[in-house]
Amino acid sequence: MRYEFRVTGRLSTVMAEAFPELERVLAPEQTVLFGQVTDEAHLYGLLVRFQGLGLRVLEMRQLPEP
């Protein structure tokens, strides 16, 4: 499963390193992170990481497989 997460703010390189399995694209006032999520436990783990770092997830969606 591939997922995309949009979070508020522009994540620094150091902050993005907390998500090594996701790629990062900076957008105005947002950061888009996307990549492969292995299962539901991994998905919930990512959400816990976002919360633990004080990041606000604006949008989360499953992407079609390439």
N, CA, C, O and CB atoms as a CASP TS submission, in Angstrom:
PFRMAT TS
TARGET T0000
AUTHOR 0000-0000-0000
METHOD Language model
MODEL 1
PARENT N/A
ATOM      1  N   MET     1       0.842  -1.171   0.000  1.00  0.00           N
ATOM      2  CA  MET     1       0.000   0.000   0.000  1.00  0.00           C
ATOM      3  C   MET     1       0.891   1.239   0.000  1.00  0.00           C
ATOM      4  O   MET     1       1.881   1.309   0.728  1.00  0.00           O
ATOM      5  CB  MET     1      -0.960  -0.004   1.216  1.00  0.00           C
ATOM      6  N   ARG     2       0.533   2.184  -0.804  1.00  0.00           N
ATOM      7  CA  ARG     2       1.244   3.464  -0.825  1.00  0.00           C
ATOM      8  C   ARG     2       0.326   4.522  -0.229  1.00  0.00           C
ATOM      9  O   ARG     2      -0.874   4.546  -0.501  1.00  0.00           O
ATOM     10  CB  ARG     2       1.685   3.855  -2.281  1.00  0.00           C
ATOM     11  N   TYR     3       0.908   5.395   0.589  1.00  0.00           N
ATOM     12  CA  TYR     3       0.142   6.461   1.226  1.00  0.00           C
ATOM     13  C   TYR     3       0.822   7.796   1.036  1.00  0.00           C
ATOM     14  O   TYR     3       2.035   7.885   0.850  1.00  0.00           O
ATOM     15  CB  TYR     3      -0.045   6.176   2.709  1.00  0.00           C
ATOM     16  N   GLU     4      -0.003   8.842   1.088  1.00  0.00           N
ATOM     17  CA  GLU     4       0.473  10.221   1.064  1.00  0.00           C
ATOM     18  C   GLU     4      -0.041  10.906   2.322  1.00  0.00           C
ATOM     19  O   GLU     4      -1.202  10.749   2.700  1.00  0.00           O
ATOM     20  CB  GLU     4       0.002  10.976  -0.234  1.00  0.00           C
ATOM     21  N   PHE     5       0.838  11.666   2.962  1.00  0.00           N
ATOM     22  CA  PHE     5       0.479  12.429   4.157  1.00  0.00           C
ATOM     23  C   PHE     5       0.839  13.882   3.909  1.00  0.00           C
ATOM     24  O   PHE     5       1.960  14.184   3.500  1.00  0.00           O
ATOM     25  CB  PHE     5       1.202  11.878   5.433  1.00  0.00           C
ATOM     26  N   ARG     6      -0.102  14.782   4.155  1.00  0.00           N
ATOM     27  CA  ARG     6       0.168  16.221   4.075  1.00  0.00           C
ATOM     28  C   ARG     6       0.171  16.762   5.492  1.00  0.00           C
ATOM     29  O   ARG     6      -0.799  16.602   6.233  1.00  0.00           O
ATOM     30  CB  ARG     6      -0.894  16.970   3.180  1.00  0.00           C
ATOM     31  N   VAL     7       1.276  17.408   5.862  1.00  0.00           N
ATOM     32  CA  VAL     7       1.383  17.974   7.203  1.00  0.00           C
ATOM     33  C   VAL     7       1.618  19.475   7.099  1.00  0.00           C
ATOM     34  O   VAL     7       2.151  19.968   6.105  1.00  0.00           O
ATOM     35  CB  VAL     7       2.523  17.295   8.004  1.00  0.00           C
ATOM     36  N   THR     8       1.210  20.190   8.142  1.00  0.00           N
ATOM     37  CA  THR     8       1.404  21.639   8.142  1.00  0.00           C
ATOM     38  C   THR     8       2.877  21.961   8.319  1.00  0.00           C
ATOM     39  O   THR     8       3.602  21.243   9.008  1.00  0.00           O
ATOM     40  CB  THR     8       0.568  22.308   9.256  1.00  0.00           C
ATOM     41  N   GLY     9       3.306  23.025   7.703  1.00  0.00           N
ATOM     42  CA  GLY     9       4.684  23.487   7.823  1.00  0.00           C
ATOM     43  C   GLY     9       5.626  22.779   6.870  1.00  0.00           C
ATOM     44  O   GLY     9       5.284  21.782   6.234  1.00  0.00           O
ATOM     45  N   ARG    10       6.818  23.330   6.796  1.00  0.00           N
ATOM     46  CA  ARG    10       7.856  22.768   5.932  1.00  0.00           C
ATOM     47  C   ARG    10       8.840  22.008   6.814  1.00  0.00           C
ATOM     48  O   ARG    10       9.600  22.611   7.572  1.00  0.00           O
ATOM     49  CB  ARG    10       8.585  23.888   5.102  1.00  0.00           C
ATOM     50  N   LEU    11       8.820  20.696   6.710  1.00  0.00           N
ATOM     51  CA  LEU    11       9.685  19.856   7.538  1.00  0.00           C
ATOM     52  C   LEU    11      11.140  20.027   7.137  1.00  0.00           C
ATOM     53  O   LEU    11      11.486  19.977   5.957  1.00  0.00           O
ATOM     54  CB  LEU    11       9.276  18.383   7.426  1.00  0.00           C
ATOM     55  N   SER    12      11.969  20.225   8.119  1.00  0.00           N
ATOM     56  CA  SER    12      13.405  20.310   7.877  1.00  0.00           C
ATOM     57  C   SER    12      13.928  18.917   7.527  1.00  0.00           C
ATOM     58  O   SER    12      13.239  17.914   7.711  1.00  0.00           O
ATOM     59  CB  SER    12      14.152  20.892   9.120  1.00  0.00           C
ATOM     60  N   THR    13      15.140  18.878   7.027  1.00  0.00           N
ATOM     61  CA  THR    13      15.771  17.601   6.710  1.00  0.00           C
ATOM     62  C   THR    13      15.895  16.744   7.965  1.00  0.00           C
ATOM     63  O   THR    13      15.663  15.535   7.920  1.00  0.00           O
ATOM     64  CB  THR    13      17.155  17.824   6.076  1.00  0.00           C
ATOM     65  N   VAL    14      16.255  17.361   9.070  1.00  0.00           N
ATOM     66  CA  VAL    14      16.413  16.623  10.329  1.00  0.00           C
ATOM     67  C   VAL    14      15.075  16.024  10.765  1.00  0.00           C
ATOM     68  O   VAL    14      15.023  14.857  11.156  1.00  0.00           O
ATOM     69  CB  VAL    14      16.974  17.551  11.439  1.00  0.00           C
ATOM     70  N   MET    15      14.001  16.799  10.704  1.00  0.00           N
ATOM     71  CA  MET    15      12.686  16.305  11.088  1.00  0.00           C
ATOM     72  C   MET    15      12.220  15.197  10.131  1.00  0.00           C
ATOM     73  O   MET    15      11.610  14.221  10.567  1.00  0.00           O
ATOM     74  CB  MET    15      11.668  17.461  11.109  1.00  0.00           C
ATOM     75  N   ALA    16      12.502  15.344   8.847  1.00  0.00           N
ATOM     76  CA  ALA    16      12.104  14.335   7.859  1.00  0.00           C
ATOM     77  C   ALA    16      12.831  13.012   8.091  1.00  0.00           C
ATOM     78  O   ALA    16      12.335  11.960   7.685  1.00  0.00           O
ATOM     79  CB  ALA    16      12.382  14.841   6.437  1.00  0.00           C
ATOM     80  N   GLU    17      13.991  13.046   8.734  1.00  0.00           N
ATOM     81  CA  GLU    17      14.724  11.818   9.028  1.00  0.00           C
ATOM     82  C   GLU    17      13.988  10.916  10.009  1.00  0.00           C
ATOM     83  O   GLU    17      14.341   9.746  10.156  1.00  0.00           O
ATOM     84  CB  GLU    17      16.086  12.153   9.576  1.00  0.00           C
ATOM     85  N   ALA    18      12.975  11.442  10.677  1.00  0.00           N
ATOM     86  CA  ALA    18      12.144  10.621  11.563  1.00  0.00           C
ATOM     87  C   ALA    18      11.245   9.683  10.754  1.00  0.00           C
ATOM     88  O   ALA    18      10.610   8.784  11.306  1.00  0.00           O
ATOM     89  CB  ALA    18      11.286  11.517  12.479  1.00  0.00           C
ATOM     90  N   PHE    19      11.203   9.908   9.444  1.00  0.00           N
ATOM     91  CA  PHE    19      10.368   9.099   8.542  1.00  0.00           C
ATOM     92  C   PHE    19      11.221   8.581   7.383  1.00  0.00           C
ATOM     93  O   PHE    19      10.986   8.955   6.234  1.00  0.00           O
ATOM     94  CB  PHE    19       9.158   9.931   8.003  1.00  0.00           C
ATOM     95  N   PRO    20      12.204   7.730   7.667  1.00  0.00           N
ATOM     96  CA  PRO    20      13.129   7.294   6.611  1.00  0.00           C
ATOM     97  C   PRO    20      12.459   6.505   5.490  1.00  0.00           C
ATOM     98  O   PRO    20      12.997   6.426   4.386  1.00  0.00           O
ATOM     99  CB  PRO    20      14.218   6.456   7.213  1.00  0.00           C
ATOM    100  N   GLU    21      11.297   5.923   5.759  1.00  0.00           N
ATOM    101  CA  GLU    21      10.607   5.135   4.742  1.00  0.00           C
ATOM    102  C   GLU    21       9.755   5.985   3.796  1.00  0.00           C
ATOM    103  O   GLU    21       9.179   5.464   2.840  1.00  0.00           O
ATOM    104  CB  GLU    21       9.737   4.102   5.409  1.00  0.00           C
ATOM    105  N   LEU    22       9.674   7.294   4.062  1.00  0.00           N
ATOM    106  CA  LEU    22       8.840   8.176   3.245  1.00  0.00           C
ATOM    107  C   LEU    22       9.699   9.198   2.517  1.00  0.00           C
ATOM    108  O   LEU    22      10.711   9.670   3.035  1.00  0.00           O
ATOM    109  CB  LEU    22       7.791   8.886   4.112  1.00  0.00           C
ATOM    110  N   GLU    23       9.270   9.529   1.305  1.00  0.00           N
ATOM    111  CA  GLU    23       9.909  10.602   0.548  1.00  0.00           C
ATOM    112  C   GLU    23       9.240  11.907   0.917  1.00  0.00           C
ATOM    113  O   GLU    23       8.084  11.920   1.343  1.00  0.00           O
ATOM    114  CB  GLU    23       9.826  10.347  -0.986  1.00  0.00           C
ATOM    115  N   ARG    24       9.964  13.014   0.756  1.00  0.00           N
ATOM    116  CA  ARG    24       9.461  14.324   1.174  1.00  0.00           C
ATOM    117  C   ARG    24       9.461  15.285   0.007  1.00  0.00           C
ATOM    118  O   ARG    24      10.424  15.364  -0.755  1.00  0.00           O
ATOM    119  CB  ARG    24      10.300  14.889   2.324  1.00  0.00           C
ATOM    120  N   VAL    25       8.346  16.030  -0.123  1.00  0.00           N
ATOM    121  CA  VAL    25       8.252  17.117  -1.094  1.00  0.00           C
ATOM    122  C   VAL    25       7.742  18.335  -0.345  1.00  0.00           C
ATOM    123  O   VAL    25       6.703  18.277   0.312  1.00  0.00           O
ATOM    124  CB  VAL    25       7.310  16.746  -2.307  1.00  0.00           C
ATOM    125  N   LEU    26       8.473  19.436  -0.444  1.00  0.00           N
ATOM    126  CA  LEU    26       8.057  20.666   0.212  1.00  0.00           C
ATOM    127  C   LEU    26       7.088  21.426  -0.679  1.00  0.00           C
ATOM    128  O   LEU    26       7.315  21.580  -1.880  1.00  0.00           O
ATOM    129  CB  LEU    26       9.275  21.539   0.557  1.00  0.00           C
ATOM    130  N   ALA    27       6.017  21.895  -0.079  1.00  0.00           N
ATOM    131  CA  ALA    27       5.024  22.713  -0.774  1.00  0.00           C
ATOM    132  C   ALA    27       4.844  23.978   0.058  1.00  0.00           C
ATOM    133  O   ALA    27       5.274  24.019   1.211  1.00  0.00           O
ATOM    134  CB  ALA    27       3.648  21.939  -0.971  1.00  0.00           C
ATOM    135  N   PRO    28       4.219  25.012  -0.504  1.00  0.00           N
ATOM    136  CA  PRO    28       4.006  26.224   0.296  1.00  0.00           C
ATOM    137  C   PRO    28       3.197  25.904   1.560  1.00  0.00           C
ATOM    138  O   PRO    28       2.055  25.450   1.495  1.00  0.00           O
ATOM    139  CB  PRO    28       3.279  27.306  -0.545  1.00  0.00           C
ATOM    140  N   GLU    29       3.827  26.154   2.700  1.00  0.00           N
ATOM    141  CA  GLU    29       3.203  25.991   4.016  1.00  0.00           C
ATOM    142  C   GLU    29       2.809  24.555   4.358  1.00  0.00           C
ATOM    143  O   GLU    29       2.084  24.329   5.326  1.00  0.00           O
ATOM    144  CB  GLU    29       1.993  26.852   4.095  1.00  0.00           C
ATOM    145  N   GLN    30       3.276  23.591   3.578  1.00  0.00           N
ATOM    146  CA  GLN    30       2.979  22.178   3.830  1.00  0.00           C
ATOM    147  C   GLN    30       4.184  21.335   3.427  1.00  0.00           C
ATOM    148  O   GLN    30       5.078  21.778   2.706  1.00  0.00           O
ATOM    149  CB  GLN    30       1.702  21.724   3.053  1.00  0.00           C
ATOM    150  N   THR    31       4.165  20.115   3.920  1.00  0.00           N
ATOM    151  CA  THR    31       5.113  19.107   3.452  1.00  0.00           C
ATOM    152  C   THR    31       4.305  17.877   3.083  1.00  0.00           C
ATOM    153  O   THR    31       3.407  17.469   3.820  1.00  0.00           O
ATOM    154  CB  THR    31       6.206  18.774   4.540  1.00  0.00           C
ATOM    155  N   VAL    32       4.624  17.293   1.948  1.00  0.00           N
ATOM    156  CA  VAL    32       3.968  16.071   1.503  1.00  0.00           C
ATOM    157  C   VAL    32       4.967  14.934   1.685  1.00  0.00           C
ATOM    158  O   VAL    32       6.080  14.979   1.162  1.00  0.00           O
ATOM    159  CB  VAL    32       3.480  16.180   0.005  1.00  0.00           C
ATOM    160  N   LEU    33       4.558  13.928   2.425  1.00  0.00           N
ATOM    161  CA  LEU    33       5.371  12.730   2.624  1.00  0.00           C
ATOM    162  C   LEU    33       4.619  11.570   1.995  1.00  0.00           C
ATOM    163  O   LEU    33       3.404  11.453   2.154  1.00  0.00           O
ATOM    164  CB  LEU    33       5.666  12.467   4.151  1.00  0.00           C
ATOM    165  N   PHE    34       5.335  10.714   1.284  1.00  0.00           N
ATOM    166  CA  PHE    34       4.660   9.598   0.640  1.00  0.00           C
ATOM    167  C   PHE    34       5.598   8.418   0.530  1.00  0.00           C
ATOM    168  O   PHE    34       6.820   8.564   0.505  1.00  0.00           O
ATOM    169  CB  PHE    34       4.140   9.996  -0.741  1.00  0.00           C
ATOM    170  N   GLY    35       4.989   7.238   0.465  1.00  0.00           N
ATOM    171  CA  GLY    35       5.788   6.040   0.321  1.00  0.00           C
ATOM    172  C   GLY    35       5.008   4.790   0.664  1.00  0.00           C
ATOM    173  O   GLY    35       3.801   4.818   0.903  1.00  0.00           O
ATOM    174  N   GLN    36       5.739   3.697   0.680  1.00  0.00           N
ATOM    175  CA  GLN    36       5.157   2.390   0.927  1.00  0.00           C
ATOM    176  C   GLN    36       4.870   2.206   2.416  1.00  0.00           C
ATOM    177  O   GLN    36       5.722   2.485   3.259  1.00  0.00           O
ATOM    178  CB  GLN    36       6.089   1.283   0.417  1.00  0.00           C
ATOM    179  N   VAL    37       3.671   1.736   2.728  1.00  0.00           N
ATOM    180  CA  VAL    37       3.272   1.391   4.093  1.00  0.00           C
ATOM    181  C   VAL    37       2.978  -0.102   4.067  1.00  0.00           C
ATOM    182  O   VAL    37       2.133  -0.563   3.299  1.00  0.00           O
ATOM    183  CB  VAL    37       2.011   2.243   4.595  1.00  0.00           C
ATOM    184  N   THR    38       3.677  -0.851   4.905  1.00  0.00           N
ATOM    185  CA  THR    38       3.613  -2.307   4.797  1.00  0.00           C
ATOM    186  C   THR    38       2.314  -2.923   5.283  1.00  0.00           C
ATOM    187  O   THR    38       1.833  -3.895   4.702  1.00  0.00           O
ATOM    188  CB  THR    38       4.730  -2.901   5.552  1.00  0.00           C
ATOM    189  N   ASP    39       1.741  -2.364   6.347  1.00  0.00           N
ATOM    190  CA  ASP    39       0.494  -2.920   6.879  1.00  0.00           C
ATOM    191  C   ASP    39      -0.166  -1.893   7.793  1.00  0.00           C
ATOM    192  O   ASP    39       0.323  -0.773   7.942  1.00  0.00           O
ATOM    193  CB  ASP    39       0.756  -4.251   7.646  1.00  0.00           C
ATOM    194  N   GLU    40      -1.277  -2.288   8.401  1.00  0.00           N
ATOM    195  CA  GLU    40      -2.030  -1.369   9.244  1.00  0.00           C
ATOM    196  C   GLU    40      -1.230  -0.931  10.469  1.00  0.00           C
ATOM    197  O   GLU    40      -1.312   0.227  10.878  1.00  0.00           O
ATOM    198  CB  GLU    40      -3.332  -2.014   9.681  1.00  0.00           C
ATOM    199  N   ALA    41      -0.463  -1.841  11.053  1.00  0.00           N
ATOM    200  CA  ALA    41       0.362  -1.494  12.213  1.00  0.00           C
ATOM    201  C   ALA    41       1.397  -0.428  11.845  1.00  0.00           C
ATOM    202  O   ALA    41       1.651   0.487  12.628  1.00  0.00           O
ATOM    203  CB  ALA    41       1.066  -2.750  12.769  1.00  0.00           C
ATOM    204  N   HIS    42       1.986  -0.541  10.672  1.00  0.00           N
ATOM    205  CA  HIS    42       2.953   0.453  10.194  1.00  0.00           C
ATOM    206  C   HIS    42       2.268   1.806  10.025  1.00  0.00           C
ATOM    207  O   HIS    42       2.822   2.837  10.409  1.00  0.00           O
ATOM    208  CB  HIS    42       3.592   0.000   8.854  1.00  0.00           C
ATOM    209  N   LEU    43       1.056   1.803   9.448  1.00  0.00           N
ATOM    210  CA  LEU    43       0.295   3.033   9.249  1.00  0.00           C
ATOM    211  C   LEU    43       0.036   3.726  10.582  1.00  0.00           C
ATOM    212  O   LEU    43       0.281   4.925  10.717  1.00  0.00           O
ATOM    213  CB  LEU    43      -1.034   2.735   8.539  1.00  0.00           C
ATOM    214  N   TYR    44      -0.454   2.981  11.558  1.00  0.00           N
ATOM    215  CA  TYR    44      -0.725   3.572  12.868  1.00  0.00           C
ATOM    216  C   TYR    44       0.562   4.036  13.541  1.00  0.00           C
ATOM    217  O   TYR    44       0.558   5.038  14.257  1.00  0.00           O
ATOM    218  CB  TYR    44      -1.452   2.568  13.766  1.00  0.00           C
ATOM    219  N   GLY    45       1.649   3.327  13.321  1.00  0.00           N
ATOM    220  CA  GLY    45       2.938   3.744  13.854  1.00  0.00           C
ATOM    221  C   GLY    45       3.389   5.080  13.281  1.00  0.00           C
ATOM    222  O   GLY    45       3.938   5.917  13.997  1.00  0.00           O
ATOM    223  N   LEU    46       3.156   5.274  11.997  1.00  0.00           N
ATOM    224  CA  LEU    46       3.484   6.555  11.372  1.00  0.00           C
ATOM    225  C   LEU    46       2.658   7.678  11.990  1.00  0.00           C
ATOM    226  O   LEU    46       3.183   8.751  12.286  1.00  0.00           O
ATOM    227  CB  LEU    46       3.248   6.494   9.853  1.00  0.00           C
ATOM    228  N   LEU    47       1.374   7.429  12.181  1.00  0.00           N
ATOM    229  CA  LEU    47       0.502   8.451  12.770  1.00  0.00           C
ATOM    230  C   LEU    47       0.943   8.797  14.190  1.00  0.00           C
ATOM    231  O   LEU    47       0.883   9.959  14.592  1.00  0.00           O
ATOM    232  CB  LEU    47      -0.960   7.971  12.776  1.00  0.00           C
ATOM    233  N   VAL    48       1.381   7.805  14.945  1.00  0.00           N
ATOM    234  CA  VAL    48       1.889   8.050  16.296  1.00  0.00           C
ATOM    235  C   VAL    48       3.161   8.894  16.229  1.00  0.00           C
ATOM    236  O   VAL    48       3.350   9.786  17.056  1.00  0.00           O
ATOM    237  CB  VAL    48       2.164   6.713  17.030  1.00  0.00           C
ATOM    238  N   ARG    49       4.037   8.625  15.254  1.00  0.00           N
ATOM    239  CA  ARG    49       5.258   9.428  15.086  1.00  0.00           C
ATOM    240  C   ARG    49       4.920  10.874  14.763  1.00  0.00           C
ATOM    241  O   ARG    49       5.509  11.794  15.329  1.00  0.00           O
ATOM    242  CB  ARG    49       6.144   8.840  13.980  1.00  0.00           C
ATOM    243  N   PHE    50       3.958  11.079  13.838  1.00  0.00           N
ATOM    244  CA  PHE    50       3.536  12.451  13.511  1.00  0.00           C
ATOM    245  C   PHE    50       3.077  13.164  14.780  1.00  0.00           C
ATOM    246  O   PHE    50       3.491  14.291  15.055  1.00  0.00           O
ATOM    247  CB  PHE    50       2.394  12.445  12.448  1.00  0.00           C
ATOM    248  N   GLN    51       2.223  12.501  15.544  1.00  0.00           N
ATOM    249  CA  GLN    51       1.685  13.098  16.757  1.00  0.00           C
ATOM    250  C   GLN    51       2.789  13.370  17.779  1.00  0.00           C
ATOM    251  O   GLN    51       2.823  14.438  18.390  1.00  0.00           O
ATOM    252  CB  GLN    51       0.618  12.190  17.362  1.00  0.00           C
ATOM    253  N   GLY    52       3.676  12.421  17.961  1.00  0.00           N
ATOM    254  CA  GLY    52       4.753  12.566  18.925  1.00  0.00           C
ATOM    255  C   GLY    52       5.685  13.722  18.613  1.00  0.00           C
ATOM    256  O   GLY    52       6.279  14.307  19.519  1.00  0.00           O
ATOM    257  N   LEU    53       5.815  14.053  17.343  1.00  0.00           N
ATOM    258  CA  LEU    53       6.665  15.165  16.921  1.00  0.00           C
ATOM    259  C   LEU    53       5.893  16.480  16.840  1.00  0.00           C
ATOM    260  O   LEU    53       6.447  17.509  16.454  1.00  0.00           O
ATOM    261  CB  LEU    53       7.295  14.855  15.573  1.00  0.00           C
ATOM    262  N   GLY    54       4.611  16.439  17.206  1.00  0.00           N
ATOM    263  CA  GLY    54       3.794  17.652  17.191  1.00  0.00           C
ATOM    264  C   GLY    54       3.386  18.099  15.803  1.00  0.00           C
ATOM    265  O   GLY    54       3.080  19.273  15.593  1.00  0.00           O
ATOM    266  N   LEU    55       3.378  17.170  14.845  1.00  0.00           N
ATOM    267  CA  LEU    55       3.003  17.504  13.471  1.00  0.00           C
ATOM    268  C   LEU    55       1.504  17.320  13.278  1.00  0.00           C
ATOM    269  O   LEU    55       0.919  16.348  13.755  1.00  0.00           O
ATOM    270  CB  LEU    55       3.785  16.635  12.463  1.00  0.00           C
ATOM    271  N   ARG    56       0.905  18.248  12.587  1.00  0.00           N
ATOM    272  CA  ARG    56      -0.533  18.171  12.303  1.00  0.00           C
ATOM    273  C   ARG    56      -0.736  17.595  10.905  1.00  0.00           C
ATOM    274  O   ARG    56      -0.307  18.186   9.915  1.00  0.00           O
ATOM    275  CB  ARG    56      -1.207  19.576  12.425  1.00  0.00           C
ATOM    276  N   VAL    57      -1.393  16.440  10.832  1.00  0.00           N
ATOM    277  CA  VAL    57      -1.684  15.809   9.542  1.00  0.00           C
ATOM    278  C   VAL    57      -2.945  16.449   8.982  1.00  0.00           C
ATOM    279  O   VAL    57      -4.021  16.334   9.568  1.00  0.00           O
ATOM    280  CB  VAL    57      -1.857  14.252   9.685  1.00  0.00           C
ATOM    281  N   LEU    58      -2.810  17.119   7.855  1.00  0.00           N
ATOM    282  CA  LEU    58      -3.945  17.768   7.201  1.00  0.00           C
ATOM    283  C   LEU    58      -4.741  16.788   6.358  1.00  0.00           C
ATOM    284  O   LEU    58      -5.966  16.871   6.267  1.00  0.00           O
ATOM    285  CB  LEU    58      -3.466  18.921   6.334  1.00  0.00           C
ATOM    286  N   GLU    59      -4.021  15.860   5.744  1.00  0.00           N
ATOM    287  CA  GLU    59      -4.664  14.903   4.843  1.00  0.00           C
ATOM    288  C   GLU    59      -3.835  13.631   4.791  1.00  0.00           C
ATOM    289  O   GLU    59      -2.605  13.669   4.818  1.00  0.00           O
ATOM    290  CB  GLU    59      -4.840  15.503   3.421  1.00  0.00           C
ATOM    291  N   MET    60      -4.523  12.523   4.716  1.00  0.00           N
ATOM    292  CA  MET    60      -3.877  11.227   4.549  1.00  0.00           C
ATOM    293  C   MET    60      -4.702  10.470   3.527  1.00  0.00           C
ATOM    294  O   MET    60      -5.928  10.416   3.629  1.00  0.00           O
ATOM    295  CB  MET    60      -3.761  10.435   5.914  1.00  0.00           C
ATOM    296  N   ARG    61      -4.041   9.890   2.551  1.00  0.00           N
ATOM    297  CA  ARG    61      -4.813   9.116   1.560  1.00  0.00           C
ATOM    298  C   ARG    61      -3.977   7.990   1.001  1.00  0.00           C
ATOM    299  O   ARG    61      -2.754   8.076   0.890  1.00  0.00           O
ATOM    300  CB  ARG    61      -5.305  10.019   0.414  1.00  0.00           C
ATOM    301  N   GLN    62      -4.682   6.931   0.654  1.00  0.00           N
ATOM    302  CA  GLN    62      -4.017   5.800   0.013  1.00  0.00           C
ATOM    303  C   GLN    62      -3.857   6.118  -1.457  1.00  0.00           C
ATOM    304  O   GLN    62      -4.790   6.598  -2.100  1.00  0.00           O
ATOM    305  CB  GLN    62      -4.814   4.476   0.216  1.00  0.00           C
ATOM    306  N   LEU    63      -2.684   5.854  -1.990  1.00  0.00           N
ATOM    307  CA  LEU    63      -2.390   6.120  -3.397  1.00  0.00           C
ATOM    308  C   LEU    63      -2.544   4.836  -4.212  1.00  0.00           C
ATOM    309  O   LEU    63      -2.350   3.735  -3.695  1.00  0.00           O
ATOM    310  CB  LEU    63      -0.961   6.700  -3.559  1.00  0.00           C
ATOM    311  N   PRO    64      -2.893   4.988  -5.479  1.00  0.00           N
ATOM    312  CA  PRO    64      -2.940   3.789  -6.339  1.00  0.00           C
ATOM    313  C   PRO    64      -1.526   3.236  -6.521  1.00  0.00           C
ATOM    314  O   PRO    64      -0.546   3.981  -6.525  1.00  0.00           O
ATOM    315  CB  PRO    64      -3.581   4.122  -7.733  1.00  0.00           C
ATOM    316  N   GLU    65      -1.446   1.939  -6.667  1.00  0.00           N
ATOM    317  CA  GLU    65      -0.151   1.308  -6.914  1.00  0.00           C
ATOM    318  C   GLU    65       0.332   1.693  -8.316  1.00  0.00           C
ATOM    319  O   GLU    65      -0.470   1.782  -9.245  1.00  0.00           O
ATOM    320  CB  GLU    65      -0.249  -0.247  -6.766  1.00  0.00           C
ATOM    321  N   PRO    66       1.646   1.923  -8.470  1.00  0.00           N
ATOM    322  CA  PRO    66       2.176   2.298  -9.798  1.00  0.00           C
ATOM    323  C   PRO    66       2.106   1.156 -10.778  1.00  0.00           C
ATOM    324  O   PRO    66       2.509   1.306 -11.932  1.00  0.00           O
ATOM    325  CB  PRO    66       3.612   2.772  -9.685  1.00  0.00           C
TER
END
